[in-house]
């Protein structure tokens, strides 16, 4: 009597075959390697610090008047004195650069073709306050006067209000008067919930970290989808299914091969960008769940695609909505409800929470639960579609 | 009496509204080669798909090695070998790797790939990727893969289709060896010479129906017309005379023809499987 072969041995054999095939597909091997290298290189090129101060250029005032404004500096406003309003306007408009040397601002137009002075430090100026030359006299005489506020187009509304306040503060400072603030104003107590990142803002590197990890997993989706489509197209899967291997064995093996491959690459990237801390096990769990979810998506894309191009097309169809949460993570604030409903959101959100804000297992239970649910749903959908496809070959 | 390795009872199958197999019944004994003869679209490949568990029959019953084919029994599947019409091999893997992979699916760890590849004449190309193989080499590798588990039942779907005579002959020799070993062979083909040469019995299938099933000899005797063609020279003229052996006066006619002074050649004429197929189904085998 012939003894049946164990399922584990069959699945193991298919996984080994899939991994070997993966490595031999030169196009995908090259693309995978390229994405790995580019992601890691890009990460280290991105700035690791954040300039939290806003450069404010001031013209028409005695530079000595600016040095006494410690409160402005404390509020994150870096004041730079300009000799002329025209220079200030050109710098804010982006037509010229401002360089600071020994406390003096040197403005060099982009068309001038002049190198900045040795030892000069470039100053970013987003807001310009052009005071009229008779500002002091007008203020002391009680005449109305006009201050022009130049704003970079990208300056948000709240900064415009801050600029308005700054003009008033400067006016009082120049006039030698105190601010008209009553001591009866209520005390304000700021309570920061979660990790206070003031002075330690999220850097570009940190913002892009989940994107890099997710990019690797998405690359894996394309590779797996392509391998699945090829197996269906060449009908090699039918040759496998007339052996003791079942459809379930084939699908399980595909899932394992895809998840392992995606996980391995993601770990390589995480190690290379030094991002496995502070909760390596939690990060690895999130990535593993993400890899499983992506494997299910690869089954869907591979089942619908008939050749390389159509697999690429369907891969893109699945990839675009999955990428949105990763890009949403670049921008602070709460993501829209529809973005939160996307399958990749709990993965990206979890990675951001753990990697950037030091969240632990307890803090990420919601993300883990949602991710498990999406894993089950997408893997089951991929399983059903692929099984149906195999049956109709 | 030896139990049949393949038993098919009144099996039908439809692709949607199209009836591909219509209530066919036959069996194949161990060591027997049954040639399934029919044109493209006759239902040959569908029958193999049903028997190998790829398609469930719409009605009827089919058993392989005593196991119902719808049960997806891994023990049964471990004892069958299937050679597909399409060359579904892993192209990025070598011939040797293909065999090792499929052997591992049967739980065979110590498969002697060199022996298998030598049997199909591919030993010197064992390490080459299948993508570099010619069509004939791929077909021979398909046969080697079919034999990787030393199957008790072989399903061979057009195994020599489109091959050169040398490759075809090599594969036919292999099929004979397997039958001599005791394997039951179901061979689909639309090559009547191949069916005639290899098969212990042939089954005519057309439009999903079995029209006849018997040994090639019996089919020829039963359905063919035996005759003798005699060519006689008469001066400058050559005459040709056909004597039907079915006629009562055949003996006398033949005697007279053979005794003729200008006798040049005598040829016996037998019906071919193809002519019988056409006679029975009204359709050629190449269609």
Interface residues (C-beta under 8 A of the other chain):
Chain A: X1 X2 X3 X4 X5 X6 X9 X10 X13 X14 X17 X20 X21 X24 X25 X234 X235 X236 X238 X239 X240 X241 X242 X243 X244 X245 X246 X393
Chain B: X52 X53 X54 X72 X74 X75 X77 X78 X79 X80 X82 X84 X86 X88 X89 X90 X91 X92 X93 X97 X101 X102 X104 X105 X106 X107 X145 X149
